[in-house]
Amino acid sequence: KPVSVPNPLCMEIDFYRTDMADAAELVPGVKRLGSRTVSFTGHPEEVFRVQELVLYRLKYEM
């Protein structure tokens, strides 16, 4: 049975360090929720792309 994914989907990421959340917050549409937490809400495919972009950005900025 296929998994049902809510639409819109909300993703929250809680980072280990605040500078990681600082870098992630620069991605358009990403909102800061706390000192180490960011979120993004959208269509599931868009949420996946933003997650990949955030992780890619951190790979080169950290």
FENDAQUI-V581460 format. One line per field, one symbol per residue. phi: phi as a letter, one per 30 degrees, with the letter a starting at -180 (. if undefined). burial: # if it has 24 or more other C-alpha atoms within 12 Angstrom, else .. A space follows every 50 residues. Layout:
phi=???
burial=???
This chain:
phi=.ddccdbdcccbbcddbddddedddddejdcdcadbbbbbbldedddddd edddddddeccc
burial=.........####.#....######.#..###....#####.....#..# #..#........
